[in-house]
Amino acid sequence: MRAWILYSALRVGVFLVLFALLFALTTTIGVQPAWLIAAVVAALLALCISYIFFRGLRERVALDIAAARAAPAKSGEDEEVEDRAGSA
């Protein structure tokens, strides 16, 4: 599995779990608007958790992005046609 898919899925999963717990808590306490407070707090907590615990995955994603950017672009047939049309 690609690193960015796993990293993204873990981050979304952590957010959803935290959001569900916090929404249930804020609804029980009676805080309004419960969904907004739960979403903001869940997003901040998920960010902190992913920053602390998912370092290895985040580094793999960064290396994959750097490698993709460093790879030379493949010249395709459509690019050659455009080049010929532009020079004519």
Buried (B, 14 or more C-beta within 10 A) or exposed (E): EEBBEBBEEBBEEBBEEBBEEBBEBBEEEEEEEBEEBBBEBBEEBBEEBBEEEBEEBBEBBEEBEEEEEEEEEEEEEEEEEEEEEEEE
